Amino acid sequence: MNINVLKDGPLLITGINCDVLHADGTKESKQGSIALCRCGQSATKPFCDGSHKQGFKGQPIQLILDDNQS
């Protein structure tokens, strides 16, 4: 799994096979990749809908998680 915090954009998570538990208790299965809102303006939270393009500023970083480490 790779997590990229995009400059002025969302968290882009690739290589996933997980369930997303929403605030209302519903569970949604996701595979492949997802973009999670970081600006707080998305109408489809927790997912990104592109609202960050209205002026959100944030620095990029990359996290690489190794599931094989102890």
PDB file of N, CA, C, O and CB in Angstrom:
ATOM      1  N   MET A   1       0.852  -1.173   0.000  1.00  0.00           N
ATOM      2  CA  MET A   1       0.000   0.000   0.000  1.00  0.00           C
ATOM      3  C   MET A   1       0.896   1.233   0.000  1.00  0.00           C
ATOM      4  O   MET A   1       1.870   1.302   0.750  1.00  0.00           O
ATOM      5  CB  MET A   1      -0.968  -0.001   1.225  1.00  0.00           C
ATOM      6  N   ASN A   2       0.568   2.188  -0.829  1.00  0.00           N
ATOM      7  CA  ASN A   2       1.258   3.481  -0.855  1.00  0.00           C
ATOM      8  C   ASN A   2       0.257   4.577  -0.542  1.00  0.00           C
ATOM      9  O   ASN A   2      -0.879   4.544  -1.014  1.00  0.00           O
ATOM     10  CB  ASN A   2       1.939   3.733  -2.234  1.00  0.00           C
ATOM     11  N   ILE A   3       0.677   5.537   0.245  1.00  0.00           N
ATOM     12  CA  ILE A   3      -0.143   6.703   0.557  1.00  0.00           C
ATOM     13  C   ILE A   3       0.622   7.935   0.112  1.00  0.00           C
ATOM     14  O   ILE A   3       1.710   8.213   0.616  1.00  0.00           O
ATOM     15  CB  ILE A   3      -0.495   6.773   2.083  1.00  0.00           C
ATOM     16  N   ASN A   4       0.058   8.667  -0.823  1.00  0.00           N
ATOM     17  CA  ASN A   4       0.660   9.908  -1.298  1.00  0.00           C
ATOM     18  C   ASN A   4      -0.224  11.070  -0.867  1.00  0.00           C
ATOM     19  O   ASN A   4      -1.412  11.109  -1.187  1.00  0.00           O
ATOM     20  CB  ASN A   4       0.846   9.891  -2.848  1.00  0.00           C
ATOM     21  N   VAL A   5       0.356  12.006  -0.148  1.00  0.00           N
ATOM     22  CA  VAL A   5      -0.339  13.226   0.218  1.00  0.00           C
ATOM     23  C   VAL A   5      -0.002  14.223  -0.892  1.00  0.00           C
ATOM     24  O   VAL A   5       1.103  14.765  -0.933  1.00  0.00           O
ATOM     25  CB  VAL A   5       0.085  13.759   1.670  1.00  0.00           C
ATOM     26  N   LEU A   6      -0.959  14.457  -1.788  1.00  0.00           N
ATOM     27  CA  LEU A   6      -0.713  15.269  -2.964  1.00  0.00           C
ATOM     28  C   LEU A   6      -0.660  16.758  -2.627  1.00  0.00           C
ATOM     29  O   LEU A   6      -1.411  17.245  -1.782  1.00  0.00           O
ATOM     30  CB  LEU A   6      -1.782  15.009  -4.002  1.00  0.00           C
ATOM     31  N   LYS A   7       0.240  17.469  -3.301  1.00  0.00           N
ATOM     32  CA  LYS A   7       0.350  18.915  -3.100  1.00  0.00           C
ATOM     33  C   LYS A   7      -0.985  19.565  -3.432  1.00  0.00           C
ATOM     34  O   LYS A   7      -1.516  19.383  -4.527  1.00  0.00           O
ATOM     35  CB  LYS A   7       1.491  19.520  -3.972  1.00  0.00           C
ATOM     36  N   ASP A   8      -1.518  20.315  -2.494  1.00  0.00           N
ATOM     37  CA  ASP A   8      -2.790  21.023  -2.659  1.00  0.00           C
ATOM     38  C   ASP A   8      -3.934  20.088  -3.040  1.00  0.00           C
ATOM     39  O   ASP A   8      -4.886  20.510  -3.696  1.00  0.00           O
ATOM     40  CB  ASP A   8      -2.647  22.104  -3.713  1.00  0.00           C
ATOM     41  N   GLY A   9      -3.848  18.815  -2.633  1.00  0.00           N
ATOM     42  CA  GLY A   9      -4.875  17.850  -3.014  1.00  0.00           C
ATOM     43  C   GLY A   9      -5.123  16.792  -1.958  1.00  0.00           C
ATOM     44  O   GLY A   9      -4.772  16.969  -0.791  1.00  0.00           O
ATOM     45  N   PRO A  10      -5.733  15.688  -2.375  1.00  0.00           N
ATOM     46  CA  PRO A  10      -6.174  14.654  -1.450  1.00  0.00           C
ATOM     47  C   PRO A  10      -5.063  13.690  -1.039  1.00  0.00           C
ATOM     48  O   PRO A  10      -3.924  13.793  -1.494  1.00  0.00           O
ATOM     49  CB  PRO A  10      -7.298  13.883  -2.064  1.00  0.00           C
ATOM     50  N   LEU A  11      -5.425  12.761  -0.174  1.00  0.00           N
ATOM     51  CA  LEU A  11      -4.599  11.602   0.132  1.00  0.00           C
ATOM     52  C   LEU A  11      -4.915  10.572  -0.941  1.00  0.00           C
ATOM     53  O   LEU A  11      -6.065  10.147  -1.056  1.00  0.00           O
ATOM     54  CB  LEU A  11      -4.866  11.041   1.596  1.00  0.00           C
ATOM     55  N   LEU A  12      -3.940  10.162  -1.719  1.00  0.00           N
ATOM     56  CA  LEU A  12      -4.138   9.147  -2.741  1.00  0.00           C
ATOM     57  C   LEU A  12      -3.550   7.851  -2.224  1.00  0.00           C
ATOM     58  O   LEU A  12      -2.341   7.745  -2.016  1.00  0.00           O
ATOM     59  CB  LEU A  12      -3.492   9.561  -4.099  1.00  0.00           C
ATOM     60  N   ILE A  13      -4.408   6.868  -2.019  1.00  0.00           N
ATOM     61  CA  ILE A  13      -3.996   5.587  -1.455  1.00  0.00           C
ATOM     62  C   ILE A  13      -4.145   4.528  -2.545  1.00  0.00           C
ATOM     63  O   ILE A  13      -5.231   4.333  -3.091  1.00  0.00           O
ATOM     64  CB  ILE A  13      -4.844   5.219  -0.181  1.00  0.00           C
ATOM     65  N   THR A  14      -3.040   3.847  -2.855  1.00  0.00           N
ATOM     66  CA  THR A  14      -3.057   2.823  -3.898  1.00  0.00           C
ATOM     67  C   THR A  14      -2.668   1.475  -3.311  1.00  0.00           C
ATOM     68  O   THR A  14      -2.029   1.392  -2.262  1.00  0.00           O
ATOM     69  CB  THR A  14      -2.107   3.202  -5.053  1.00  0.00           C
ATOM     70  N   GLY A  15      -3.067   0.423  -4.014  1.00  0.00           N
ATOM     71  CA  GLY A  15      -2.740  -0.927  -3.575  1.00  0.00           C
ATOM     72  C   GLY A  15      -3.543  -1.366  -2.372  1.00  0.00           C
ATOM     73  O   GLY A  15      -3.006  -1.999  -1.462  1.00  0.00           O
ATOM     74  N   ILE A  16      -4.830  -1.034  -2.356  1.00  0.00           N
ATOM     75  CA  ILE A  16      -5.645  -1.337  -1.177  1.00  0.00           C
ATOM     76  C   ILE A  16      -6.648  -2.452  -1.439  1.00  0.00           C
ATOM     77  O   ILE A  16      -7.021  -2.728  -2.579  1.00  0.00           O
ATOM     78  CB  ILE A  16      -6.378  -0.093  -0.718  1.00  0.00           C
ATOM     79  N   ASN A  17      -7.057  -3.062  -0.386  1.00  0.00           N
ATOM     80  CA  ASN A  17      -8.170  -3.990  -0.334  1.00  0.00           C
ATOM     81  C   ASN A  17      -8.708  -3.847   1.082  1.00  0.00           C
ATOM     82  O   ASN A  17      -8.263  -4.541   1.997  1.00  0.00           O
ATOM     83  CB  ASN A  17      -7.742  -5.496  -0.686  1.00  0.00           C
ATOM     84  N   CYS A  18      -9.675  -2.935   1.259  1.00  0.00           N
ATOM     85  CA  CYS A  18     -10.117  -2.624   2.617  1.00  0.00           C
ATOM     86  C   CYS A  18     -11.585  -2.221   2.638  1.00  0.00           C
ATOM     87  O   CYS A  18     -12.213  -2.041   1.595  1.00  0.00           O
ATOM     88  CB  CYS A  18      -9.260  -1.509   3.214  1.00  0.00           C
ATOM     89  N   ASP A  19     -12.106  -2.086   3.825  1.00  0.00           N
ATOM     90  CA  ASP A  19     -13.446  -1.571   4.044  1.00  0.00           C
ATOM     91  C   ASP A  19     -13.344  -0.168   4.620  1.00  0.00           C
ATOM     92  O   ASP A  19     -12.515   0.099   5.490  1.00  0.00           O
ATOM     93  CB  ASP A  19     -14.255  -2.500   4.984  1.00  0.00           C
ATOM     94  N   VAL A  20     -14.194   0.727   4.127  1.00  0.00           N
ATOM     95  CA  VAL A  20     -14.285   2.084   4.663  1.00  0.00           C
ATOM     96  C   VAL A  20     -15.552   2.129   5.503  1.00  0.00           C
ATOM     97  O   VAL A  20     -16.644   1.867   4.999  1.00  0.00           O
ATOM     98  CB  VAL A  20     -14.301   3.181   3.513  1.00  0.00           C
ATOM     99  N   LEU A  21     -15.410   2.461   6.782  1.00  0.00           N
ATOM    100  CA  LEU A  21     -16.554   2.571   7.683  1.00  0.00           C
ATOM    101  C   LEU A  21     -16.958   4.037   7.766  1.00  0.00           C
ATOM    102  O   LEU A  21     -16.196   4.869   8.258  1.00  0.00           O
ATOM    103  CB  LEU A  21     -16.220   1.997   9.102  1.00  0.00           C
ATOM    104  N   HIS A  22     -18.160   4.353   7.284  1.00  0.00           N
ATOM    105  CA  HIS A  22     -18.657   5.728   7.264  1.00  0.00           C
ATOM    106  C   HIS A  22     -19.228   6.117   8.629  1.00  0.00           C
ATOM    107  O   HIS A  22     -19.525   5.253   9.454  1.00  0.00           O
ATOM    108  CB  HIS A  22     -19.728   5.897   6.170  1.00  0.00           C
ATOM    109  N   ALA A  23     -19.376   7.401   8.856  1.00  0.00           N
ATOM    110  CA  ALA A  23     -19.867   7.916  10.137  1.00  0.00           C
ATOM    111  C   ALA A  23     -21.259   7.379  10.485  1.00  0.00           C
ATOM    112  O   ALA A  23     -21.596   7.226  11.659  1.00  0.00           O
ATOM    113  CB  ALA A  23     -19.899   9.437  10.105  1.00  0.00           C
ATOM    114  N   ASP A  24     -22.068   7.092   9.449  1.00  0.00           N
ATOM    115  CA  ASP A  24     -23.419   6.584   9.711  1.00  0.00           C
ATOM    116  C   ASP A  24     -23.438   5.076   9.947  1.00  0.00           C
ATOM    117  O   ASP A  24     -24.507   4.487  10.109  1.00  0.00           O
ATOM    118  CB  ASP A  24     -24.337   6.928   8.550  1.00  0.00           C
ATOM    119  N   GLY A  25     -22.263   4.448   9.968  1.00  0.00           N
ATOM    120  CA  GLY A  25     -22.164   3.026  10.256  1.00  0.00           C
ATOM    121  C   GLY A  25     -22.140   2.127   9.029  1.00  0.00           C
ATOM    122  O   GLY A  25     -21.915   0.924   9.159  1.00  0.00           O
ATOM    123  N   THR A  26     -22.367   2.677   7.840  1.00  0.00           N
ATOM    124  CA  THR A  26     -22.331   1.851   6.641  1.00  0.00           C
ATOM    125  C   THR A  26     -20.884   1.527   6.284  1.00  0.00           C
ATOM    126  O   THR A  26     -19.969   2.315   6.523  1.00  0.00           O
ATOM    127  CB  THR A  26     -23.039   2.560   5.463  1.00  0.00           C
ATOM    128  N   LYS A  27     -20.711   0.349   5.708  1.00  0.00           N
ATOM    129  CA  LYS A  27     -19.388  -0.118   5.326  1.00  0.00           C
ATOM    130  C   LYS A  27     -19.323  -0.228   3.807  1.00  0.00           C
ATOM    131  O   LYS A  27     -20.258  -0.716   3.172  1.00  0.00           O
ATOM    132  CB  LYS A  27     -19.061  -1.480   5.996  1.00  0.00           C
ATOM    133  N   GLU A  28     -18.223   0.226   3.234  1.00  0.00           N
ATOM    134  CA  GLU A  28     -18.038   0.207   1.789  1.00  0.00           C
ATOM    135  C   GLU A  28     -16.697  -0.469   1.484  1.00  0.00           C
ATOM    136  O   GLU A  28     -15.658  -0.035   1.983  1.00  0.00           O
ATOM    137  CB  GLU A  28     -18.093   1.658   1.190  1.00  0.00           C
ATOM    138  N   SER A  29     -16.716  -1.519   0.674  1.00  0.00           N
ATOM    139  CA  SER A  29     -15.486  -2.215   0.304  1.00  0.00           C
ATOM    140  C   SER A  29     -14.815  -1.490  -0.851  1.00  0.00           C
ATOM    141  O   SER A  29     -15.477  -1.085  -1.806  1.00  0.00           O
ATOM    142  CB  SER A  29     -15.774  -3.686  -0.073  1.00  0.00           C
ATOM    143  N   LYS A  30     -13.514  -1.329  -0.764  1.00  0.00           N
ATOM    144  CA  LYS A  30     -12.736  -0.643  -1.803  1.00  0.00           C
ATOM    145  C   LYS A  30     -11.526  -1.489  -2.163  1.00  0.00           C
ATOM    146  O   LYS A  30     -10.900  -2.101  -1.298  1.00  0.00           O
ATOM    147  CB  LYS A  30     -12.293   0.772  -1.330  1.00  0.00           C
ATOM    148  N   GLN A  31     -11.206  -1.515  -3.450  1.00  0.00           N
ATOM    149  CA  GLN A  31     -10.011  -2.193  -3.937  1.00  0.00           C
ATOM    150  C   GLN A  31      -9.314  -1.297  -4.941  1.00  0.00           C
ATOM    151  O   GLN A  31      -9.961  -0.490  -5.609  1.00  0.00           O
ATOM    152  CB  GLN A  31     -10.360  -3.565  -4.571  1.00  0.00           C
ATOM    153  N   GLY A  32      -8.004  -1.430  -5.053  1.00  0.00           N
ATOM    154  CA  GLY A  32      -7.249  -0.656  -6.025  1.00  0.00           C
ATOM    155  C   GLY A  32      -6.735   0.636  -5.440  1.00  0.00           C
ATOM    156  O   GLY A  32      -5.684   0.656  -4.800  1.00  0.00           O
ATOM    157  N   SER A  33      -7.472   1.729  -5.655  1.00  0.00           N
ATOM    158  CA  SER A  33      -7.030   3.020  -5.127  1.00  0.00           C
ATOM    159  C   SER A  33      -8.224   3.887  -4.751  1.00  0.00           C
ATOM    160  O   SER A  33      -9.321   3.741  -5.290  1.00  0.00           O
ATOM    161  CB  SER A  33      -6.148   3.749  -6.152  1.00  0.00           C
ATOM    162  N   ILE A  34      -7.975   4.794  -3.809  1.00  0.00           N
ATOM    163  CA  ILE A  34      -8.984   5.776  -3.403  1.00  0.00           C
ATOM    164  C   ILE A  34      -8.292   7.113  -3.159  1.00  0.00           C
ATOM    165  O   ILE A  34      -7.101   7.164  -2.854  1.00  0.00           O
ATOM    166  CB  ILE A  34      -9.755   5.305  -2.123  1.00  0.00           C
ATOM    167  N   ALA A  35      -9.054   8.184  -3.299  1.00  0.00           N
ATOM    168  CA  ALA A  35      -8.575   9.527  -2.975  1.00  0.00           C
ATOM    169  C   ALA A  35      -9.434  10.041  -1.821  1.00  0.00           C
ATOM    170  O   ALA A  35     -10.651  10.165  -1.956  1.00  0.00           O
ATOM    171  CB  ALA A  35      -8.646  10.497  -4.230  1.00  0.00           C
ATOM    172  N   LEU A  36      -8.803  10.335  -0.694  1.00  0.00           N
ATOM    173  CA  LEU A  36      -9.515  10.811   0.490  1.00  0.00           C
ATOM    174  C   LEU A  36      -9.365  12.318   0.630  1.00  0.00           C
ATOM    175  O   LEU A  36      -8.271  12.862   0.477  1.00  0.00           O
ATOM    176  CB  LEU A  36      -9.000  10.105   1.754  1.00  0.00           C
ATOM    177  N   CYS A  37     -10.476  12.986   0.922  1.00  0.00           N
ATOM    178  CA  CYS A  37     -10.515  14.434   1.057  1.00  0.00           C
ATOM    179  C   CYS A  37      -9.590  14.896   2.172  1.00  0.00           C
ATOM    180  O   CYS A  37      -9.539  14.303   3.249  1.00  0.00           O
ATOM    181  CB  CYS A  37     -11.942  14.909   1.322  1.00  0.00           C
ATOM    182  N   ARG A  38      -8.865  15.963   1.889  1.00  0.00           N
ATOM    183  CA  ARG A  38      -7.983  16.583   2.876  1.00  0.00           C
ATOM    184  C   ARG A  38      -8.381  18.022   3.134  1.00  0.00           C
ATOM    185  O   ARG A  38      -7.968  18.605   4.137  1.00  0.00           O
ATOM    186  CB  ARG A  38      -6.533  16.519   2.414  1.00  0.00           C
ATOM    187  N   CYS A  39      -9.184  18.612   2.240  1.00  0.00           N
ATOM    188  CA  CYS A  39      -9.521  20.029   2.372  1.00  0.00           C
ATOM    189  C   CYS A  39     -10.766  20.261   3.233  1.00  0.00           C
ATOM    190  O   CYS A  39     -10.983  21.369   3.723  1.00  0.00           O
ATOM    191  CB  CYS A  39      -9.733  20.636   0.999  1.00  0.00           C
ATOM    192  N   GLY A  40     -11.582  19.218   3.418  1.00  0.00           N
ATOM    193  CA  GLY A  40     -12.789  19.340   4.223  1.00  0.00           C
ATOM    194  C   GLY A  40     -14.005  19.850   3.475  1.00  0.00           C
ATOM    195  O   GLY A  40     -15.067  20.012   4.076  1.00  0.00           O
ATOM    196  N   GLN A  41     -13.881  20.109   2.169  1.00  0.00           N
ATOM    197  CA  GLN A  41     -14.984  20.689   1.411  1.00  0.00           C
ATOM    198  C   GLN A  41     -15.735  19.696   0.534  1.00  0.00           C
ATOM    199  O   GLN A  41     -16.746  20.065  -0.063  1.00  0.00           O
ATOM    200  CB  GLN A  41     -14.470  21.786   0.562  1.00  0.00           C
ATOM    201  N   SER A  42     -15.282  18.457   0.435  1.00  0.00           N
ATOM    202  CA  SER A  42     -15.892  17.471  -0.454  1.00  0.00           C
ATOM    203  C   SER A  42     -17.330  17.164  -0.059  1.00  0.00           C
ATOM    204  O   SER A  42     -17.647  17.026   1.122  1.00  0.00           O
ATOM    205  CB  SER A  42     -15.075  16.191  -0.456  1.00  0.00           C
ATOM    206  N   ALA A  43     -18.192  17.061  -1.063  1.00  0.00           N
ATOM    207  CA  ALA A  43     -19.584  16.656  -0.829  1.00  0.00           C
ATOM    208  C   ALA A  43     -19.693  15.139  -0.723  1.00  0.00           C
ATOM    209  O   ALA A  43     -20.754  14.618  -0.380  1.00  0.00           O
ATOM    210  CB  ALA A  43     -20.498  17.175  -1.961  1.00  0.00           C
ATOM    211  N   THR A  44     -18.605  14.425  -1.013  1.00  0.00           N
ATOM    212  CA  THR A  44     -18.621  12.963  -0.985  1.00  0.00           C
ATOM    213  C   THR A  44     -17.661  12.409   0.063  1.00  0.00           C
ATOM    214  O   THR A  44     -17.091  11.334  -0.120  1.00  0.00           O
ATOM    215  CB  THR A  44     -18.266  12.406  -2.359  1.00  0.00           C
ATOM    216  N   LYS A  45     -17.482  13.154   1.175  1.00  0.00           N
ATOM    217  CA  LYS A  45     -16.565  12.725   2.237  1.00  0.00           C
ATOM    218  C   LYS A  45     -16.863  11.282   2.631  1.00  0.00           C
ATOM    219  O   LYS A  45     -18.031  10.900   2.698  1.00  0.00           O
ATOM    220  CB  LYS A  45     -16.678  13.657   3.473  1.00  0.00           C
ATOM    221  N   PRO A  46     -15.859  10.486   2.888  1.00  0.00           N
ATOM    222  CA  PRO A  46     -14.464  10.851   3.059  1.00  0.00           C
ATOM    223  C   PRO A  46     -13.692  10.942   1.741  1.00  0.00           C
ATOM    224  O   PRO A  46     -12.488  11.195   1.751  1.00  0.00           O
ATOM    225  CB  PRO A  46     -13.798   9.861   3.960  1.00  0.00           C
ATOM    226  N   PHE A  47     -14.363  10.739   0.617  1.00  0.00           N
ATOM    227  CA  PHE A  47     -13.688  10.714  -0.672  1.00  0.00           C
ATOM    228  C   PHE A  47     -13.565  12.109  -1.280  1.00  0.00           C
ATOM    229  O   PHE A  47     -14.382  12.989  -1.012  1.00  0.00           O
ATOM    230  CB  PHE A  47     -14.427   9.799  -1.625  1.00  0.00           C
ATOM    231  N   CYS A  48     -12.549  12.294  -2.090  1.00  0.00           N
ATOM    232  CA  CYS A  48     -12.299  13.570  -2.760  1.00  0.00           C
ATOM    233  C   CYS A  48     -13.250  13.733  -3.942  1.00  0.00           C
ATOM    234  O   CYS A  48     -13.489  12.787  -4.692  1.00  0.00           O
ATOM    235  CB  CYS A  48     -10.828  13.663  -3.233  1.00  0.00           C
ATOM    236  N   ASP A  49     -13.787  14.931  -4.100  1.00  0.00           N
ATOM    237  CA  ASP A  49     -14.609  15.249  -5.274  1.00  0.00           C
ATOM    238  C   ASP A  49     -14.025  16.405  -6.088  1.00  0.00           C
ATOM    239  O   ASP A  49     -14.684  16.938  -6.981  1.00  0.00           O
ATOM    240  CB  ASP A  49     -16.032  15.593  -4.839  1.00  0.00           C
ATOM    241  N   GLY A  50     -12.790  16.787  -5.773  1.00  0.00           N
ATOM    242  CA  GLY A  50     -12.130  17.868  -6.506  1.00  0.00           C
ATOM    243  C   GLY A  50     -12.337  19.247  -5.922  1.00  0.00           C
ATOM    244  O   GLY A  50     -11.853  20.227  -6.489  1.00  0.00           O
ATOM    245  N   SER A  51     -13.041  19.356  -4.805  1.00  0.00           N
ATOM    246  CA  SER A  51     -13.310  20.662  -4.196  1.00  0.00           C
ATOM    247  C   SER A  51     -12.039  21.405  -3.795  1.00  0.00           C
ATOM    248  O   SER A  51     -12.053  22.631  -3.684  1.00  0.00           O
ATOM    249  CB  SER A  51     -14.192  20.487  -2.983  1.00  0.00           C
ATOM    250  N   HIS A  52     -10.938  20.678  -3.575  1.00  0.00           N
ATOM    251  CA  HIS A  52      -9.669  21.302  -3.179  1.00  0.00           C
ATOM    252  C   HIS A  52      -9.160  22.279  -4.237  1.00  0.00           C
ATOM    253  O   HIS A  52      -8.341  23.148  -3.938  1.00  0.00           O
ATOM    254  CB  HIS A  52      -8.613  20.228  -2.918  1.00  0.00           C
ATOM    255  N   LYS A  53      -9.635  22.142  -5.454  1.00  0.00           N
ATOM    256  CA  LYS A  53      -9.188  23.016  -6.545  1.00  0.00           C
ATOM    257  C   LYS A  53      -9.644  24.458  -6.362  1.00  0.00           C
ATOM    258  O   LYS A  53      -9.222  25.339  -7.110  1.00  0.00           O
ATOM    259  CB  LYS A  53      -9.697  22.490  -7.873  1.00  0.00           C
ATOM    260  N   GLN A  54     -10.498  24.706  -5.379  1.00  0.00           N
ATOM    261  CA  GLN A  54     -10.995  26.056  -5.102  1.00  0.00           C
ATOM    262  C   GLN A  54     -10.051  26.854  -4.208  1.00  0.00           C
ATOM    263  O   GLN A  54     -10.426  27.915  -3.710  1.00  0.00           O
ATOM    264  CB  GLN A  54     -12.362  25.980  -4.455  1.00  0.00           C
ATOM    265  N   GLY A  55      -8.827  26.355  -3.998  1.00  0.00           N
ATOM    266  CA  GLY A  55      -7.861  27.150  -3.252  1.00  0.00           C
ATOM    267  C   GLY A  55      -7.200  26.467  -2.072  1.00  0.00           C
ATOM    268  O   GLY A  55      -6.457  27.120  -1.339  1.00  0.00           O
ATOM    269  N   PHE A  56      -7.439  25.167  -1.854  1.00  0.00           N
ATOM    270  CA  PHE A  56      -6.793  24.465  -0.747  1.00  0.00           C
ATOM    271  C   PHE A  56      -5.283  24.417  -0.965  1.00  0.00           C
ATOM    272  O   PHE A  56      -4.821  24.180  -2.081  1.00  0.00           O
ATOM    273  CB  PHE A  56      -7.363  23.037  -0.601  1.00  0.00           C
ATOM    274  N   LYS A  57      -4.527  24.640   0.088  1.00  0.00           N
ATOM    275  CA  LYS A  57      -3.068  24.565   0.041  1.00  0.00           C
ATOM    276  C   LYS A  57      -2.589  23.530   1.052  1.00  0.00           C
ATOM    277  O   LYS A  57      -2.984  23.555   2.217  1.00  0.00           O
ATOM    278  CB  LYS A  57      -2.425  25.954   0.327  1.00  0.00           C
ATOM    279  N   GLY A  58      -1.751  22.637   0.598  1.00  0.00           N
ATOM    280  CA  GLY A  58      -1.191  21.618   1.474  1.00  0.00           C
ATOM    281  C   GLY A  58       0.070  21.038   0.865  1.00  0.00           C
ATOM    282  O   GLY A  58       0.190  20.952  -0.357  1.00  0.00           O
ATOM    283  N   GLN A  59       0.999  20.645   1.699  1.00  0.00           N
ATOM    284  CA  GLN A  59       2.286  20.134   1.245  1.00  0.00           C
ATOM    285  C   GLN A  59       2.211  18.642   0.905  1.00  0.00           C
ATOM    286  O   GLN A  59       1.468  17.895   1.543  1.00  0.00           O
ATOM    287  CB  GLN A  59       3.352  20.376   2.313  1.00  0.00           C
ATOM    288  N   PRO A  60       2.980  18.211  -0.098  1.00  0.00           N
ATOM    289  CA  PRO A  60       2.999  16.788  -0.457  1.00  0.00           C
ATOM    290  C   PRO A  60       3.974  16.003   0.416  1.00  0.00           C
ATOM    291  O   PRO A  60       5.016  16.521   0.819  1.00  0.00           O
ATOM    292  CB  PRO A  60       3.369  16.619  -1.933  1.00  0.00           C
ATOM    293  N   ILE A  61       3.627  14.755   0.701  1.00  0.00           N
ATOM    294  CA  ILE A  61       4.546  13.796   1.318  1.00  0.00           C
ATOM    295  C   ILE A  61       4.178  12.424   0.772  1.00  0.00           C
ATOM    296  O   ILE A  61       3.105  12.259   0.192  1.00  0.00           O
ATOM    297  CB  ILE A  61       4.470  13.834   2.904  1.00  0.00           C
ATOM    298  N   GLN A  62       5.039  11.455   0.948  1.00  0.00           N
ATOM    299  CA  GLN A  62       4.735  10.089   0.538  1.00  0.00           C
ATOM    300  C   GLN A  62       5.018   9.163   1.696  1.00  0.00           C
ATOM    301  O   GLN A  62       6.069   9.247   2.331  1.00  0.00           O
ATOM    302  CB  GLN A  62       5.552   9.676  -0.712  1.00  0.00           C
ATOM    303  N   LEU A  63       4.064   8.267   1.973  1.00  0.00           N
ATOM    304  CA  LEU A  63       4.219   7.229   3.004  1.00  0.00           C
ATOM    305  C   LEU A  63       4.183   5.894   2.283  1.00  0.00           C
ATOM    306  O   LEU A  63       3.310   5.663   1.447  1.00  0.00           O
ATOM    307  CB  LEU A  63       3.089   7.318   4.123  1.00  0.00           C
ATOM    308  N   ILE A  64       5.122   5.016   2.598  1.00  0.00           N
ATOM    309  CA  ILE A  64       5.101   3.684   2.045  1.00  0.00           C
ATOM    310  C   ILE A  64       5.038   2.721   3.210  1.00  0.00           C
ATOM    311  O   ILE A  64       5.947   2.664   4.038  1.00  0.00           O
ATOM    312  CB  ILE A  64       6.339   3.413   1.139  1.00  0.00           C
ATOM    313  N   LEU A  65       3.956   1.967   3.266  1.00  0.00           N
ATOM    314  CA  LEU A  65       3.752   1.034   4.358  1.00  0.00           C
ATOM    315  C   LEU A  65       4.151  -0.361   3.897  1.00  0.00           C
ATOM    316  O   LEU A  65       3.697  -0.823   2.850  1.00  0.00           O
ATOM    317  CB  LEU A  65       2.281   1.059   4.846  1.00  0.00           C
ATOM    318  N   ASP A  66       4.986  -1.025   4.662  1.00  0.00           N
ATOM    319  CA  ASP A  66       5.416  -2.370   4.338  1.00  0.00           C
ATOM    320  C   ASP A  66       4.720  -3.316   5.308  1.00  0.00           C
ATOM    321  O   ASP A  66       5.065  -3.376   6.488  1.00  0.00           O
ATOM    322  CB  ASP A  66       6.974  -2.511   4.412  1.00  0.00           C
ATOM    323  N   ASP A  67       3.741  -4.052   4.801  1.00  0.00           N
ATOM    324  CA  ASP A  67       2.971  -4.971   5.643  1.00  0.00           C
ATOM    325  C   ASP A  67       3.807  -6.140   6.137  1.00  0.00           C
ATOM    326  O   ASP A  67       3.362  -6.883   7.011  1.00  0.00           O
ATOM    327  CB  ASP A  67       1.772  -5.494   4.881  1.00  0.00           C
ATOM    328  N   ASN A  68       5.003  -6.320   5.602  1.00  0.00           N
ATOM    329  CA  ASN A  68       5.836  -7.458   5.978  1.00  0.00           C
ATOM    330  C   ASN A  68       6.777  -7.163   7.122  1.00  0.00           C
ATOM    331  O   ASN A  68       7.463  -8.067   7.600  1.00  0.00           O
ATOM    332  CB  ASN A  68       6.623  -7.915   4.806  1.00  0.00           C
ATOM    333  N   GLN A  69       6.831  -5.907   7.580  1.00  0.00           N
ATOM    334  CA  GLN A  69       7.720  -5.577   8.692  1.00  0.00           C
ATOM    335  C   GLN A  69       7.110  -5.981  10.007  1.00  0.00           C
ATOM    336  O   GLN A  69       5.891  -5.945  10.170  1.00  0.00           O
ATOM    337  CB  GLN A  69       8.039  -4.094   8.703  1.00  0.00           C
ATOM    338  N   SER A  70       7.953  -6.368  10.955  1.00  0.00           N
ATOM    339  CA  SER A  70       7.471  -6.763  12.289  1.00  0.00           C
ATOM    340  C   SER A  70       7.571  -5.621  13.244  1.00  0.00           C
ATOM    341  O   SER A  70       7.212  -5.761  14.413  1.00  0.00           O
ATOM    342  CB  SER A  70       8.252  -7.950  12.828  1.00  0.00           C
TER     343      SER A  70
END
